[in-house]
Amino acid sequence: MTAYQIFAIRAVLGIVFAVVLLRFFFPGAGIVYIAGLGIFLVGMAYITEAWRRKRRAKEREPKSSS
């Protein structure tokens, strides 16, 4: 998958989950709140992916034998 496809999937899922969460917990929330939560969810997906990649790269470093 390309980076654009991954972004599109994350964006769609972010908006879907934002709508479901806000309609469940805050039924009167407007479109601005839904968009804000969607952007936050997509951003968190990228942040957690970066942390996971950093941790895996650190685990793969060769250990020093001192």
KOLLO-12465 format. One record per residue: x, y, z of N, C-alpha, C in turn; residue in three letters; residue number from 0. Coordinates in nm, 2 decimals, padded with zeros to 4 digits. Example, Ala and Ser with C-alpha at 12.3 -4.5 7.8 and 13.67 -1.06 7.14 Angstrom:
% residues 2
+--------+--------+--------+--------+--------+--------+--------+--------+--------+-----+-----+
!    n_x !    n_y !    n_z !   ca_x !   ca_y !   ca_z !    c_x !    c_y !    c_z ! res !   n !
+--------+--------+--------+--------+--------+--------+--------+--------+--------+-----+-----+
!  01.32 ! -00.57 !  00.78 !  01.23 ! -00.45 !  00.78 !  01.32 ! -00.33 !  00.78 ! ALA !   0 !
!  01.28 ! -00.22 !  00.71 !  01.37 ! -00.11 !  00.71 !  01.29 !  00.00 !  00.79 ! SER !   1 !
+--------+--------+--------+--------+--------+--------+--------+--------+--------+-----+-----+
% end
This chain:
% residues 66
+--------+--------+--------+--------+--------+--------+--------+--------+--------+-----+-----+
!    n_x !    n_y !    n_z !   ca_x !   ca_y !   ca_z !    c_x !    c_y !    c_z ! res !   n !
+--------+--------+--------+--------+--------+--------+--------+--------+--------+-----+-----+
!  00.08 ! -00.12 !  00.00 !  00.00 !  00.00 !  00.00 !  00.09 !  00.12 !  00.00 ! MET !   0 !
!  00.04 !  00.22 ! -00.07 !  00.12 !  00.35 ! -00.07 !  00.08 !  00.43 !  00.05 ! THR !   1 !
!  00.16 !  00.54 !  00.07 !  00.14 !  00.63 !  00.18 !  00.00 !  00.70 !  00.17 ! ALA !   2 !
! -00.04 !  00.73 !  00.05 ! -00.16 !  00.80 !  00.02 ! -00.28 !  00.71 !  00.06 ! TYR !   3 !
! -00.27 !  00.58 !  00.02 ! -00.38 !  00.49 !  00.05 ! -00.39 !  00.47 !  00.20 ! GLN !   4 !
! -00.28 !  00.46 !  00.27 ! -00.29 !  00.45 !  00.42 ! -00.35 !  00.57 !  00.48 ! ILE !   5 !
! -00.31 !  00.69 !  00.43 ! -00.37 !  00.81 !  00.48 ! -00.52 !  00.82 !  00.46 ! PHE !   6 !
! -00.56 !  00.78 !  00.34 ! -00.70 !  00.78 !  00.31 ! -00.78 !  00.69 !  00.40 ! ALA !   7 !
! -00.73 !  00.57 !  00.42 ! -00.79 !  00.47 !  00.51 ! -00.80 !  00.53 !  00.66 ! ILE !   8 !
! -00.69 !  00.58 !  00.70 ! -00.69 !  00.64 !  00.84 ! -00.78 !  00.76 !  00.85 ! ARG !   9 !
! -00.79 !  00.84 !  00.75 ! -00.87 !  00.96 !  00.75 ! -01.02 !  00.92 !  00.75 ! ALA !  10 !
! -01.06 !  00.82 !  00.67 ! -01.20 !  00.78 !  00.67 ! -01.23 !  00.71 !  00.80 ! VAL !  11 !
! -01.15 !  00.62 !  00.85 ! -01.18 !  00.56 !  00.98 ! -01.18 !  00.66 !  01.10 ! LEU !  12 !
! -01.09 !  00.76 !  01.09 ! -01.09 !  00.87 !  01.19 ! -01.22 !  00.94 !  01.20 ! GLY !  13 !
! -01.27 !  00.98 !  01.08 ! -01.40 !  01.05 !  01.08 ! -01.51 !  00.96 !  01.12 ! ILE !  14 !
! -01.51 !  00.83 !  01.08 ! -01.62 !  00.74 !  01.12 ! -01.62 !  00.72 !  01.27 ! VAL !  15 !
! -01.50 !  00.70 !  01.33 ! -01.50 !  00.68 !  01.47 ! -01.53 !  00.81 !  01.55 ! PHE !  16 !
! -01.49 !  00.92 !  01.49 ! -01.52 !  01.05 !  01.56 ! -01.67 !  01.07 !  01.56 ! ALA !  17 !
! -01.74 !  01.04 !  01.45 ! -01.88 !  01.06 !  01.44 ! -01.95 !  00.96 !  01.55 ! VAL !  18 !
! -01.91 !  00.84 !  01.55 ! -01.97 !  00.74 !  01.64 ! -01.94 !  00.78 !  01.79 ! VAL !  19 !
! -01.82 !  00.82 !  01.82 ! -01.79 !  00.86 !  01.96 ! -01.87 !  00.98 !  02.00 ! LEU !  20 !
! -01.87 !  01.08 !  01.92 ! -01.93 !  01.21 !  01.96 ! -02.08 !  01.19 !  01.96 ! LEU !  21 !
! -02.14 !  01.12 !  01.87 ! -02.28 !  01.10 !  01.87 ! -02.33 !  01.01 !  01.99 ! ARG !  22 !
! -02.24 !  00.92 !  02.04 ! -02.27 !  00.84 !  02.15 ! -02.26 !  00.92 !  02.28 ! PHE !  23 !
! -02.15 !  01.00 !  02.30 ! -02.12 !  01.07 !  02.42 ! -02.18 !  01.21 !  02.42 ! PHE !  24 !
! -02.17 !  01.28 !  02.31 ! -02.22 !  01.42 !  02.30 ! -02.31 !  01.43 !  02.18 ! PHE !  25 !
! -02.44 !  01.39 !  02.19 ! -02.52 !  01.39 !  02.07 ! -02.54 !  01.53 !  02.01 ! PRO !  26 !
! -02.52 !  01.64 !  02.08 ! -02.54 !  01.77 !  02.02 ! -02.42 !  01.83 !  01.96 ! GLY !  27 !
! -02.31 !  01.75 !  01.95 ! -02.18 !  01.81 !  01.90 ! -02.20 !  01.84 !  01.75 ! ALA !  28 !
! -02.13 !  01.95 !  01.71 ! -02.14 !  01.99 !  01.58 ! -02.03 !  01.94 !  01.49 ! GLY !  29 !
! -02.03 !  01.98 !  01.36 ! -01.94 !  01.92 !  01.26 ! -01.79 !  01.97 !  01.30 ! ILE !  30 !
! -01.78 !  02.08 !  01.36 ! -01.64 !  02.13 !  01.39 ! -01.58 !  02.03 !  01.49 ! VAL !  31 !
! -01.66 !  01.99 !  01.59 ! -01.60 !  01.90 !  01.69 ! -01.57 !  01.76 !  01.63 ! TYR !  32 !
! -01.66 !  01.72 !  01.54 ! -01.63 !  01.59 !  01.47 ! -01.50 !  01.60 !  01.39 ! ILE !  33 !
! -01.49 !  01.71 !  01.31 ! -01.36 !  01.72 !  01.23 ! -01.24 !  01.73 !  01.33 ! ALA !  34 !
! -01.25 !  01.81 !  01.44 ! -01.14 !  01.82 !  01.53 ! -01.10 !  01.68 !  01.59 ! GLY !  35 !
! -01.20 !  01.60 !  01.63 ! -01.17 !  01.47 !  01.69 ! -01.11 !  01.38 !  01.58 ! LEU !  36 !
! -01.16 !  01.39 !  01.46 ! -01.11 !  01.31 !  01.35 ! -00.97 !  01.34 !  01.32 ! GLY !  37 !
! -00.93 !  01.47 !  01.31 ! -00.79 !  01.51 !  01.29 ! -00.71 !  01.46 !  01.41 ! ILE !  38 !
! -00.76 !  01.47 !  01.53 ! -00.68 !  01.43 !  01.65 ! -00.65 !  01.27 !  01.64 ! PHE !  39 !
! -00.75 !  01.20 !  01.60 ! -00.74 !  01.05 !  01.59 ! -00.64 !  01.01 !  01.48 ! LEU !  40 !
! -00.64 !  01.08 !  01.37 ! -00.55 !  01.05 !  01.26 ! -00.41 !  01.09 !  01.30 ! VAL !  41 !
! -00.40 !  01.20 !  01.37 ! -00.27 !  01.25 !  01.42 ! -00.21 !  01.15 !  01.52 ! GLY !  42 !
! -00.29 !  01.10 !  01.61 ! -00.24 !  01.00 !  01.71 ! -00.20 !  00.87 !  01.64 ! MET !  43 !
! -00.27 !  00.84 !  01.53 ! -00.23 !  00.71 !  01.46 ! -00.09 !  00.73 !  01.41 ! ALA !  44 !
! -00.05 !  00.85 !  01.35 !  00.08 !  00.87 !  01.30 !  00.18 !  00.88 !  01.41 ! TYR !  45 !
!  00.15 !  00.94 !  01.52 !  00.24 !  00.95 !  01.63 !  00.27 !  00.82 !  01.69 ! ILE !  46 !
!  00.17 !  00.73 !  01.71 !  00.20 !  00.60 !  01.77 !  00.28 !  00.51 !  01.67 ! THR !  47 !
!  00.25 !  00.53 !  01.54 !  00.33 !  00.46 !  01.44 !  00.48 !  00.50 !  01.45 ! GLU !  48 !
!  00.51 !  00.63 !  01.47 !  00.64 !  00.68 !  01.48 !  00.71 !  00.62 !  01.60 ! ALA !  49 !
!  00.64 !  00.62 !  01.71 !  00.70 !  00.56 !  01.84 !  00.73 !  00.42 !  01.82 ! TRP !  50 !
!  00.64 !  00.34 !  01.76 !  00.66 !  00.20 !  01.73 !  00.78 !  00.17 !  01.65 ! ARG !  51 !
!  00.79 !  00.25 !  01.54 !  00.91 !  00.24 !  01.45 !  01.04 !  00.27 !  01.52 ! ARG !  52 !
!  01.04 !  00.37 !  01.61 !  01.15 !  00.41 !  01.68 !  01.19 !  00.30 !  01.78 ! LYS !  53 !
!  01.10 !  00.24 !  01.85 !  01.12 !  00.14 !  01.94 !  01.18 !  00.01 !  01.87 ! ARG !  54 !
!  01.12 ! -00.02 !  01.76 !  01.17 ! -00.14 !  01.69 !  01.31 ! -00.12 !  01.63 ! ARG !  55 !
!  01.34 !  00.00 !  01.59 !  01.47 !  00.03 !  01.54 !  01.57 !  00.02 !  01.65 ! ALA !  56 !
!  01.53 !  00.07 !  01.77 !  01.62 !  00.06 !  01.89 !  01.65 ! -00.08 !  01.93 ! LYS !  57 !
!  01.54 ! -00.17 !  01.92 !  01.56 ! -00.31 !  01.96 !  01.65 ! -00.38 !  01.86 ! GLU !  58 !
!  01.65 ! -00.34 !  01.73 !  01.73 ! -00.40 !  01.63 !  01.88 ! -00.36 !  01.63 ! ARG !  59 !
!  01.91 ! -00.26 !  01.71 !  02.05 ! -00.22 !  01.72 !  02.14 ! -00.33 !  01.78 ! GLU !  60 !
!  02.26 ! -00.35 !  01.72 !  02.34 ! -00.45 !  01.78 !  02.39 ! -00.41 !  01.92 ! PRO !  61 !
!  02.39 ! -00.51 !  02.01 !  02.43 ! -00.49 !  02.15 !  02.58 ! -00.48 !  02.15 ! LYS !  62 !
!  02.63 ! -00.39 !  02.24 !  02.78 ! -00.39 !  02.26 !  02.82 ! -00.50 !  02.35 ! SER !  63 !
!  02.93 ! -00.56 !  02.33 !  02.97 ! -00.68 !  02.41 !  03.09 ! -00.63 !  02.50 ! SER !  64 !
!  03.06 ! -00.53 !  02.58 !  03.16 ! -00.49 !  02.67 !  03.15 ! -00.54 !  02.81 ! SER !  65 !
+--------+--------+--------+--------+--------+--------+--------+--------+--------+-----+-----+
% end
